[in-house]
Amino acid sequence: MRTLSTVGNGKTDQALRRSYLYVPSSSDRMLDKSLSTPSDVIIYDLEDSVPPSPHDKDSARRRLGAFLSYTPEHKLPHPERIAVRLNDITTPFFENDITEVLKSPFVRTLVLPKIHSVRDLHYVSRAIRTSQARASTPFPIRIIASIESARSAWNLGEIASWTSEYGPDGGKLGALLFAAEDYCADTSVVRTPSRLELLYVRSQITIAAKAFGLDAIDMVCVNYKDLNYLKDECEDGRRLGFNGKQAIHPTQVDIIHSTFVPTEKEILRAAKILRQMEVAHSAQKGAFGLEMEGGGKEMIDAPMLKQAESIIRMAKAAGLEIPGVS
């Protein structure tokens, strides 16, 4: 029987960054509810979920600051589960956002919208360095770059390979995130339930992310009422190589968690590969034939061993049962 733990009040392993739930910082009720969400990562939002007026933006920023300052530390999510989405660097809100947010020792991840080029990341990095110098933050800030335009898709390789000129003091790129609706608005791509029109860019994002050791975070499923469609979209994203997915409603989290982990069949196959490869190595062989379900044998060698090891690591991190095989 498959057992899956979705609660993550402790430190979240990198392999368990499956769900990224947006929480509007403009709502005290939503902020309080975030304390009980099982989402692996909680993105406290200062951007799209907050009305665009200066009054509303300032109010949301102050509300989030108070929430992080006055909520007892033992009630807050672990810092590695806390992220904040700032307003983008072209807005009049960015400087105040990053200065105030990085005053909190609990914020270690920033989601940066509308990253079109490495020039944007350099700008963010300088702001992080300045803010950290003021706040004496003792840890590197993890940056999640949001890919949401034709320019950002065109520049994916440069963005994914970026490093700060200031080293850890300027932040470290940790993930690429796909903002599908913004991308479609910028490129005139017409969304369909099949998602075929987004296959190319989603594939490019996962390739660029994996080429430089980054996580790849898939798009929001805007149809939050249809959990069957969400599951299908999650399975599609996992097949493409995404590590996790954004969520806009708490009901989406459990589906994301249960999908962005290996299946029972995958775990069993991986366990068999590891065990039989041990036997093969002991016999001074580098490959062996694995019995297939429908008959026949599948040749297993080093690349498949690497895949199997990854599956078992993920399964262990998720608390899934690893079957004993002979």
BALOBA-1460 file (C-alpha; in Angstrom, 3 decimals):
// residues 326
<rec num="1" residu="m" x="0.000" y="0.000" z="0.000"/>
<rec num="2" residu="r" x="1.347" y="3.423" z="-0.963"/>
<rec num="3" residu="t" x="1.804" y="5.831" z="1.940"/>
<rec num="4" residu="l" x="2.448" y="9.477" z="1.193"/>
<rec num="5" residu="s" x="3.243" y="12.159" z="3.748"/>
<rec num="6" residu="t" x="2.164" y="15.605" z="2.588"/>
<rec num="7" residu="v" x="2.838" y="17.482" z="5.814"/>
<rec num="8" residu="g" x="6.163" y="19.289" z="5.874"/>
<rec num="9" residu="n" x="6.540" y="21.379" z="9.017"/>
<rec num="10" residu="g" x="10.197" y="20.436" z="9.254"/>
<rec num="11" residu="k" x="13.024" y="21.118" z="6.860"/>
<rec num="12" residu="t" x="11.965" y="20.420" z="3.291"/>
<rec num="13" residu="d" x="14.399" y="18.374" z="1.235"/>
<rec num="14" residu="q" x="15.148" y="19.776" z="-2.200"/>
<rec num="15" residu="a" x="13.508" y="16.708" z="-3.753"/>
<rec num="16" residu="l" x="10.293" y="17.635" z="-1.977"/>
<rec num="17" residu="r" x="9.779" y="21.034" z="-3.530"/>
<rec num="18" residu="r" x="6.718" y="19.723" z="-5.337"/>
<rec num="19" residu="s" x="4.059" y="22.327" z="-4.562"/>
<rec num="20" residu="y" x="4.354" y="26.114" z="-4.573"/>
<rec num="21" residu="l" x="1.164" y="27.612" z="-3.153"/>
<rec num="22" residu="y" x="0.493" y="31.323" z="-3.686"/>
<rec num="23" residu="v" x="-0.881" y="33.192" z="-0.676"/>
<rec num="24" residu="p" x="-2.102" y="36.801" z="-1.136"/>
<rec num="25" residu="s" x="-0.259" y="39.054" z="1.311"/>
<rec num="26" residu="s" x="-3.194" y="41.440" z="1.177"/>
<rec num="27" residu="s" x="-5.361" y="39.128" z="3.307"/>
<rec num="28" residu="d" x="-4.846" y="38.526" z="7.031"/>
<rec num="29" residu="r" x="-7.175" y="35.517" z="6.769"/>
<rec num="30" residu="m" x="-5.102" y="33.943" z="3.987"/>
<rec num="31" residu="l" x="-1.860" y="34.629" z="5.830"/>
<rec num="32" residu="d" x="-3.191" y="32.912" z="8.937"/>
<rec num="33" residu="k" x="-4.457" y="29.941" z="6.921"/>
<rec num="34" residu="s" x="-0.994" y="29.518" z="5.389"/>
<rec num="35" residu="l" x="0.278" y="28.365" z="8.784"/>
<rec num="36" residu="s" x="-1.564" y="25.068" z="8.352"/>
<rec num="37" residu="t" x="-1.025" y="24.352" z="4.645"/>
<rec num="38" residu="p" x="0.955" y="21.205" z="3.777"/>
<rec num="39" residu="s" x="2.427" y="22.874" z="0.668"/>
<rec num="40" residu="d" x="6.146" y="22.209" z="0.340"/>
<rec num="41" residu="v" x="6.753" y="25.877" z="-0.480"/>
<rec num="42" residu="i" x="4.480" y="28.811" z="0.353"/>
<rec num="43" residu="i" x="4.815" y="31.867" z="-1.891"/>
<rec num="44" residu="y" x="3.628" y="34.963" z="-0.057"/>
<rec num="45" residu="d" x="2.559" y="37.156" z="-2.945"/>
<rec num="46" residu="l" x="3.068" y="40.904" z="-3.291"/>
<rec num="47" residu="e" x="2.472" y="40.944" z="-7.045"/>
<rec num="48" residu="d" x="-0.541" y="39.747" z="-9.066"/>
<rec num="49" residu="s" x="-2.848" y="38.837" z="-6.176"/>
<rec num="50" residu="v" x="-2.554" y="42.368" z="-4.758"/>
<rec num="51" residu="p" x="-4.423" y="45.265" z="-6.433"/>
<rec num="52" residu="p" x="-2.030" y="47.574" z="-8.341"/>
<rec num="53" residu="s" x="-2.596" y="50.806" z="-6.412"/>
<rec num="54" residu="p" x="0.304" y="52.148" z="-4.306"/>
<rec num="55" residu="h" x="-1.924" y="52.059" z="-1.219"/>
<rec num="56" residu="d" x="-2.757" y="48.370" z="-1.690"/>
<rec num="57" residu="k" x="0.855" y="47.426" z="-2.468"/>
<rec num="58" residu="d" x="2.181" y="49.262" z="0.600"/>
<rec num="59" residu="s" x="-0.548" y="47.781" z="2.780"/>
<rec num="60" residu="a" x="0.203" y="44.211" z="1.634"/>
<rec num="61" residu="r" x="3.926" y="44.708" z="2.229"/>
<rec num="62" residu="r" x="3.327" y="45.990" z="5.758"/>
<rec num="63" residu="r" x="0.844" y="43.185" z="6.460"/>
<rec num="64" residu="l" x="3.344" y="40.519" z="5.382"/>
<rec num="65" residu="g" x="6.101" y="42.155" z="7.423"/>
<rec num="66" residu="a" x="3.928" y="42.149" z="10.529"/>
<rec num="67" residu="f" x="2.901" y="38.547" z="9.921"/>
<rec num="68" residu="l" x="6.513" y="37.378" z="9.703"/>
<rec num="69" residu="s" x="7.594" y="39.526" z="12.661"/>
<rec num="70" residu="y" x="4.820" y="38.840" z="15.154"/>
<rec num="71" residu="t" x="3.800" y="35.253" z="14.432"/>
<rec num="72" residu="p" x="5.585" y="33.001" z="16.972"/>
<rec num="73" residu="e" x="8.545" y="31.349" z="15.287"/>
<rec num="74" residu="h" x="7.358" y="27.846" z="16.146"/>
<rec num="75" residu="k" x="4.114" y="28.492" z="14.259"/>
<rec num="76" residu="l" x="5.746" y="29.813" z="11.104"/>
<rec num="77" residu="p" x="6.683" y="27.417" z="8.295"/>
<rec num="78" residu="h" x="10.345" y="26.451" z="8.231"/>
<rec num="79" residu="p" x="12.330" y="29.196" z="6.447"/>
<rec num="80" residu="e" x="13.126" y="26.829" z="3.580"/>
<rec num="81" residu="r" x="9.378" y="26.597" z="2.899"/>
<rec num="82" residu="i" x="8.911" y="30.379" z="2.807"/>
<rec num="83" residu="a" x="9.181" y="32.345" z="-0.440"/>
<rec num="84" residu="v" x="8.016" y="35.828" z="-1.364"/>
<rec num="85" residu="r" x="7.026" y="36.966" z="-4.845"/>
<rec num="86" residu="l" x="8.034" y="40.584" z="-5.284"/>
<rec num="87" residu="n" x="6.746" y="43.110" z="-7.785"/>
<rec num="88" residu="d" x="8.951" y="43.184" z="-10.852"/>
<rec num="89" residu="i" x="12.004" y="45.424" z="-11.160"/>
<rec num="90" residu="t" x="10.327" y="47.907" z="-13.515"/>
<rec num="91" residu="t" x="7.653" y="48.839" z="-10.962"/>
<rec num="92" residu="p" x="7.932" y="51.579" z="-8.331"/>
<rec num="93" residu="f" x="7.312" y="48.900" z="-5.681"/>
<rec num="94" residu="f" x="10.338" y="46.662" z="-6.193"/>
<rec num="95" residu="e" x="12.892" y="48.554" z="-4.106"/>
<rec num="96" residu="n" x="10.619" y="48.788" z="-1.073"/>
<rec num="97" residu="d" x="9.551" y="45.165" z="-1.524"/>
<rec num="98" residu="i" x="13.058" y="43.728" z="-1.449"/>
<rec num="99" residu="t" x="14.302" y="46.039" z="1.295"/>
<rec num="100" residu="e" x="11.431" y="45.249" z="3.647"/>
<rec num="101" residu="v" x="11.117" y="41.534" z="2.843"/>
<rec num="102" residu="l" x="14.807" y="40.797" z="3.447"/>
<rec num="103" residu="k" x="14.606" y="42.322" z="6.911"/>
<rec num="104" residu="s" x="12.973" y="39.051" z="7.954"/>
<rec num="105" residu="p" x="15.411" y="36.242" z="8.812"/>
<rec num="106" residu="f" x="12.738" y="33.752" z="7.740"/>
<rec num="107" residu="v" x="12.747" y="34.768" z="4.057"/>
<rec num="108" residu="r" x="15.352" y="32.814" z="2.112"/>
<rec num="109" residu="t" x="13.673" y="32.523" z="-1.291"/>
<rec num="110" residu="l" x="12.530" y="35.291" z="-3.636"/>
<rec num="111" residu="v" x="10.317" y="34.730" z="-6.673"/>
<rec num="112" residu="l" x="11.199" y="37.340" z="-9.292"/>
<rec num="113" residu="p" x="8.557" y="37.953" z="-11.963"/>
<rec num="114" residu="k" x="9.289" y="39.098" z="-15.506"/>
<rec num="115" residu="i" x="12.920" y="38.052" z="-15.710"/>
<rec num="116" residu="h" x="13.656" y="38.642" z="-19.384"/>
<rec num="117" residu="s" x="17.466" y="38.525" z="-19.375"/>
<rec num="118" residu="v" x="20.575" y="38.242" z="-17.231"/>
<rec num="119" residu="r" x="20.543" y="42.028" z="-16.999"/>
<rec num="120" residu="d" x="17.392" y="41.733" z="-14.877"/>
<rec num="121" residu="l" x="19.074" y="39.160" z="-12.623"/>
<rec num="122" residu="h" x="22.120" y="41.405" z="-12.196"/>
<rec num="123" residu="y" x="19.798" y="44.222" z="-11.116"/>
<rec num="124" residu="v" x="18.098" y="41.954" z="-8.588"/>
<rec num="125" residu="s" x="21.458" y="40.715" z="-7.338"/>
<rec num="126" residu="r" x="22.696" y="44.227" z="-6.629"/>
<rec num="127" residu="a" x="19.496" y="44.955" z="-4.719"/>
<rec num="128" residu="i" x="19.907" y="41.752" z="-2.688"/>
<rec num="129" residu="r" x="23.487" y="42.630" z="-1.823"/>
<rec num="130" residu="t" x="22.496" y="46.117" z="-0.700"/>
<rec num="131" residu="s" x="19.538" y="44.831" z="1.342"/>
<rec num="132" residu="q" x="21.581" y="42.056" z="2.924"/>
<rec num="133" residu="a" x="24.285" y="44.523" z="3.939"/>
<rec num="134" residu="r" x="21.639" y="46.546" z="5.749"/>
<rec num="135" residu="a" x="19.988" y="43.546" z="7.374"/>
<rec num="136" residu="s" x="23.132" y="41.436" z="7.911"/>
<rec num="137" residu="t" x="21.384" y="38.344" z="6.523"/>
<rec num="138" residu="p" x="23.630" y="35.333" z="7.225"/>
<rec num="139" residu="f" x="22.472" y="33.055" z="4.382"/>
<rec num="140" residu="p" x="22.412" y="33.211" z="0.571"/>
<rec num="141" residu="i" x="19.073" y="34.150" z="-0.954"/>
<rec num="142" residu="r" x="17.593" y="31.581" z="-3.333"/>
<rec num="143" residu="i" x="16.221" y="33.186" z="-6.488"/>
<rec num="144" residu="i" x="13.392" y="31.721" z="-8.553"/>
<rec num="145" residu="a" x="13.297" y="33.344" z="-11.999"/>
<rec num="146" residu="s" x="9.867" y="33.553" z="-13.604"/>
<rec num="147" residu="i" x="9.863" y="32.828" z="-17.351"/>
<rec num="148" residu="e" x="6.908" y="34.678" z="-18.810"/>
<rec num="149" residu="s" x="7.767" y="36.305" z="-22.145"/>
<rec num="150" residu="a" x="9.169" y="35.602" z="-25.593"/>
<rec num="151" residu="r" x="12.377" y="37.387" z="-24.568"/>
<rec num="152" residu="s" x="12.849" y="35.237" z="-21.472"/>
<rec num="153" residu="a" x="12.224" y="32.061" z="-23.480"/>
<rec num="154" residu="w" x="14.736" y="33.224" z="-26.106"/>
<rec num="155" residu="n" x="17.322" y="33.932" z="-23.389"/>
<rec num="156" residu="l" x="16.709" y="30.759" z="-21.359"/>
<rec num="157" residu="g" x="20.254" y="29.430" z="-21.605"/>
<rec num="158" residu="e" x="21.828" y="32.675" z="-20.419"/>
<rec num="159" residu="i" x="19.288" y="33.048" z="-17.615"/>
<rec num="160" residu="a" x="19.757" y="29.478" z="-16.374"/>
<rec num="161" residu="s" x="23.563" y="29.782" z="-16.390"/>
<rec num="162" residu="w" x="23.606" y="33.100" z="-14.512"/>
<rec num="163" residu="t" x="25.680" y="33.568" z="-11.373"/>
<rec num="164" residu="s" x="25.944" y="36.694" z="-9.264"/>
<rec num="165" residu="e" x="29.013" y="38.889" z="-9.603"/>
<rec num="166" residu="y" x="28.926" y="39.180" z="-5.791"/>
<rec num="167" residu="g" x="28.954" y="35.434" z="-5.109"/>
<rec num="168" residu="p" x="26.537" y="34.208" z="-2.401"/>
<rec num="169" residu="d" x="26.007" y="37.788" z="-1.179"/>
<rec num="170" residu="g" x="24.129" y="38.548" z="-4.397"/>
<rec num="171" residu="g" x="21.836" y="35.549" z="-4.273"/>
<rec num="172" residu="k" x="21.887" y="32.186" z="-6.011"/>
<rec num="173" residu="l" x="19.593" y="31.081" z="-8.817"/>
<rec num="174" residu="g" x="17.735" y="27.954" z="-7.682"/>
<rec num="175" residu="a" x="14.838" y="27.424" z="-10.087"/>
<rec num="176" residu="l" x="13.074" y="28.449" z="-13.274"/>
<rec num="177" residu="l" x="9.310" y="28.942" z="-13.003"/>
<rec num="178" residu="f" x="6.918" y="28.998" z="-15.950"/>
<rec num="179" residu="a" x="4.243" y="31.707" z="-15.880"/>
<rec num="180" residu="a" x="2.039" y="30.374" z="-18.672"/>
<rec num="181" residu="e" x="-0.666" y="33.022" z="-18.742"/>
<rec num="182" residu="d" x="1.831" y="35.889" z="-18.954"/>
<rec num="183" residu="y" x="3.763" y="34.001" z="-21.625"/>
<rec num="184" residu="c" x="0.615" y="33.513" z="-23.713"/>
<rec num="185" residu="a" x="-0.323" y="37.157" z="-23.335"/>
<rec num="186" residu="d" x="3.121" y="38.195" z="-24.565"/>
<rec num="187" residu="t" x="3.372" y="35.733" z="-27.457"/>
<rec num="188" residu="s" x="-0.274" y="35.565" z="-28.646"/>
<rec num="189" residu="v" x="-0.262" y="31.809" z="-28.034"/>
<rec num="190" residu="v" x="-3.833" y="30.519" z="-27.724"/>
<rec num="191" residu="r" x="-4.355" y="28.195" z="-24.760"/>
<rec num="192" residu="t" x="-6.144" y="24.884" z="-25.295"/>
<rec num="193" residu="p" x="-6.928" y="22.011" z="-22.897"/>
<rec num="194" residu="s" x="-4.386" y="19.829" z="-24.747"/>
<rec num="195" residu="r" x="-1.471" y="22.149" z="-23.784"/>
<rec num="196" residu="l" x="0.295" y="21.198" z="-27.033"/>
<rec num="197" residu="e" x="0.889" y="24.857" z="-27.845"/>
<rec num="198" residu="l" x="3.067" y="25.082" z="-24.701"/>
<rec num="199" residu="l" x="4.992" y="21.844" z="-25.184"/>
<rec num="200" residu="y" x="8.019" y="23.502" z="-26.798"/>
<rec num="201" residu="v" x="8.558" y="26.229" z="-24.220"/>
<rec num="202" residu="r" x="7.870" y="23.931" z="-21.260"/>
<rec num="203" residu="s" x="10.392" y="21.424" z="-22.627"/>
<rec num="204" residu="q" x="12.955" y="24.186" z="-23.138"/>
<rec num="205" residu="i" x="12.515" y="25.354" z="-19.545"/>
<rec num="206" residu="t" x="13.142" y="21.890" z="-18.092"/>
<rec num="207" residu="i" x="16.170" y="21.337" z="-20.340"/>
<rec num="208" residu="a" x="17.712" y="24.691" z="-19.414"/>
<rec num="209" residu="a" x="17.021" y="24.132" z="-15.714"/>
<rec num="210" residu="k" x="18.509" y="20.637" z="-15.634"/>
<rec num="211" residu="a" x="21.544" y="21.732" z="-17.669"/>
<rec num="212" residu="f" x="22.533" y="24.037" z="-14.809"/>
<rec num="213" residu="g" x="21.311" y="22.087" z="-11.780"/>
<rec num="214" residu="l" x="18.141" y="24.090" z="-11.199"/>
<rec num="215" residu="d" x="14.616" y="23.056" z="-10.263"/>
<rec num="216" residu="a" x="11.927" y="23.468" z="-12.919"/>
<rec num="217" residu="i" x="8.509" y="24.602" z="-11.677"/>
<rec num="218" residu="d" x="5.506" y="24.038" z="-13.922"/>
<rec num="219" residu="m" x="2.633" y="26.394" z="-14.644"/>
<rec num="220" residu="v" x="-0.484" y="27.060" z="-12.596"/>
<rec num="221" residu="c" x="-3.546" y="24.991" z="-13.429"/>
<rec num="222" residu="v" x="-6.093" y="27.805" z="-13.570"/>
<rec num="223" residu="n" x="-9.033" y="25.386" z="-13.604"/>
<rec num="224" residu="y" x="-8.743" y="24.812" z="-9.868"/>
<rec num="225" residu="k" x="-12.180" y="23.181" z="-9.576"/>
<rec num="226" residu="d" x="-11.406" y="20.276" z="-11.917"/>
<rec num="227" residu="l" x="-9.031" y="18.051" z="-9.937"/>
<rec num="228" residu="n" x="-9.017" y="15.356" z="-12.639"/>
<rec num="229" residu="y" x="-7.694" y="17.863" z="-15.157"/>
<rec num="230" residu="l" x="-5.158" y="19.048" z="-12.571"/>
<rec num="231" residu="k" x="-3.893" y="15.492" z="-12.127"/>
<rec num="232" residu="d" x="-3.563" y="15.066" z="-15.880"/>
<rec num="233" residu="e" x="-1.631" y="18.341" z="-16.094"/>
<rec num="234" residu="c" x="0.616" y="17.271" z="-13.200"/>
<rec num="235" residu="e" x="1.377" y="13.932" z="-14.848"/>
<rec num="236" residu="d" x="2.161" y="15.755" z="-18.076"/>
<rec num="237" residu="g" x="4.526" y="18.134" z="-16.256"/>
<rec num="238" residu="r" x="6.317" y="15.338" z="-14.441"/>
<rec num="239" residu="r" x="6.847" y="13.477" z="-17.740"/>
<rec num="240" residu="l" x="8.446" y="16.612" z="-19.164"/>
<rec num="241" residu="g" x="10.896" y="16.777" z="-16.263"/>
<rec num="242" residu="f" x="9.391" y="19.404" z="-13.964"/>
<rec num="243" residu="n" x="10.165" y="18.973" z="-10.259"/>
<rec num="244" residu="g" x="6.961" y="20.590" z="-9.040"/>
<rec num="245" residu="k" x="4.052" y="22.857" z="-9.807"/>
<rec num="246" residu="q" x="2.510" y="26.142" z="-8.739"/>
<rec num="247" residu="a" x="-0.856" y="26.115" z="-6.962"/>
<rec num="248" residu="i" x="-3.438" y="28.867" z="-6.609"/>
<rec num="249" residu="h" x="-5.806" y="27.010" z="-4.295"/>
<rec num="250" residu="p" x="-5.143" y="24.790" z="-1.256"/>
<rec num="251" residu="t" x="-7.245" y="21.962" z="-2.757"/>
<rec num="252" residu="q" x="-4.613" y="21.569" z="-5.484"/>
<rec num="253" residu="v" x="-1.761" y="20.761" z="-3.116"/>
<rec num="254" residu="d" x="-2.515" y="17.104" z="-2.339"/>
<rec num="255" residu="i" x="-2.912" y="16.217" z="-6.027"/>
<rec num="256" residu="i" x="0.405" y="17.892" z="-6.817"/>
<rec num="257" residu="h" x="2.119" y="16.077" z="-3.948"/>
<rec num="258" residu="s" x="0.815" y="12.651" z="-4.912"/>
<rec num="259" residu="t" x="1.699" y="13.119" z="-8.595"/>
<rec num="260" residu="f" x="5.195" y="14.615" z="-8.406"/>
<rec num="261" residu="v" x="6.578" y="11.468" z="-6.786"/>
<rec num="262" residu="p" x="7.348" y="8.053" z="-8.263"/>
<rec num="263" residu="t" x="4.479" y="5.612" z="-8.715"/>
<rec num="264" residu="e" x="4.422" y="2.208" z="-7.004"/>
<rec num="265" residu="k" x="5.310" y="0.567" z="-10.313"/>
<rec num="266" residu="e" x="8.257" y="2.924" z="-10.847"/>
<rec num="267" residu="i" x="9.537" y="2.316" z="-7.309"/>
<rec num="268" residu="l" x="9.306" y="-1.467" z="-7.671"/>
<rec num="269" residu="r" x="11.128" y="-1.397" z="-11.017"/>
<rec num="270" residu="a" x="13.844" y="0.870" z="-9.574"/>
<rec num="271" residu="a" x="14.315" y="-1.387" z="-6.564"/>
<rec num="272" residu="k" x="14.681" y="-4.417" z="-8.850"/>
<rec num="273" residu="i" x="17.247" y="-2.573" z="-10.977"/>
<rec num="274" residu="l" x="19.349" y="-1.627" z="-7.957"/>
<rec num="275" residu="r" x="19.278" y="-5.142" z="-6.552"/>
<rec num="276" residu="q" x="19.995" y="-6.922" z="-9.824"/>
<rec num="277" residu="m" x="22.734" y="-4.458" z="-10.733"/>
<rec num="278" residu="e" x="24.463" y="-5.367" z="-7.461"/>
<rec num="279" residu="v" x="24.362" y="-8.983" z="-8.568"/>
<rec num="280" residu="a" x="25.620" y="-8.070" z="-12.041"/>
<rec num="281" residu="h" x="28.515" y="-6.031" z="-10.650"/>
<rec num="282" residu="s" x="29.495" y="-8.843" z="-8.310"/>
<rec num="283" residu="a" x="29.727" y="-11.045" z="-11.414"/>
<rec num="284" residu="q" x="31.846" y="-8.346" z="-13.111"/>
<rec num="285" residu="k" x="29.067" y="-7.419" z="-15.516"/>
<rec num="286" residu="g" x="28.000" y="-3.842" z="-16.320"/>
<rec num="287" residu="a" x="24.537" y="-4.671" z="-17.648"/>
<rec num="288" residu="f" x="21.768" y="-7.243" z="-17.301"/>
<rec num="289" residu="g" x="18.347" y="-8.135" z="-18.708"/>
<rec num="290" residu="l" x="15.317" y="-7.123" z="-16.609"/>
<rec num="291" residu="e" x="12.135" y="-9.159" z="-17.025"/>
<rec num="292" residu="m" x="9.341" y="-6.999" z="-18.471"/>
<rec num="293" residu="e" x="5.665" y="-7.197" z="-17.482"/>
<rec num="294" residu="g" x="4.382" y="-8.249" z="-20.875"/>
<rec num="295" residu="g" x="7.230" y="-10.631" z="-21.552"/>
<rec num="296" residu="g" x="10.693" y="-10.125" z="-22.961"/>
<rec num="297" residu="k" x="13.682" y="-8.496" z="-21.334"/>
<rec num="298" residu="e" x="14.862" y="-4.909" z="-21.076"/>
<rec num="299" residu="m" x="18.602" y="-4.226" z="-21.194"/>
<rec num="300" residu="i" x="19.650" y="-2.309" z="-18.062"/>
<rec num="301" residu="d" x="22.979" y="-0.447" z="-17.884"/>
<rec num="302" residu="a" x="24.532" y="2.622" z="-16.230"/>
<rec num="303" residu="p" x="22.058" y="5.335" z="-17.414"/>
<rec num="304" residu="m" x="19.070" y="3.303" z="-16.210"/>
<rec num="305" residu="l" x="20.856" y="2.647" z="-12.914"/>
<rec num="306" residu="k" x="21.194" y="6.407" z="-12.462"/>
<rec num="307" residu="q" x="17.449" y="6.843" z="-13.104"/>
<rec num="308" residu="a" x="16.626" y="4.110" z="-10.613"/>
<rec num="309" residu="e" x="18.806" y="5.682" z="-7.922"/>
<rec num="310" residu="s" x="17.045" y="9.004" z="-8.448"/>
<rec num="311" residu="i" x="13.609" y="7.375" z="-8.139"/>
<rec num="312" residu="i" x="14.540" y="5.652" z="-4.878"/>
<rec num="313" residu="r" x="15.966" y="8.892" z="-3.425"/>
<rec num="314" residu="m" x="12.750" y="10.723" z="-4.264"/>
<rec num="315" residu="a" x="10.589" y="7.928" z="-2.861"/>
<rec num="316" residu="k" x="12.514" y="7.909" z="0.425"/>
<rec num="317" residu="a" x="12.299" y="11.698" z="0.721"/>
<rec num="318" residu="a" x="8.526" y="11.507" z="0.205"/>
<rec num="319" residu="g" x="8.133" y="8.795" z="2.843"/>
<rec num="320" residu="l" x="7.022" y="6.162" z="0.335"/>
<rec num="321" residu="e" x="7.542" y="2.476" z="1.004"/>
<rec num="322" residu="i" x="10.503" y="0.852" z="-0.757"/>
<rec num="323" residu="p" x="9.694" y="-2.825" z="-1.394"/>
<rec num="324" residu="g" x="12.227" y="-5.485" z="-0.606"/>
<rec num="325" residu="v" x="13.250" y="-7.460" z="-3.688"/>
<rec num="326" residu="s" x="15.395" y="-10.513" z="-4.153"/>
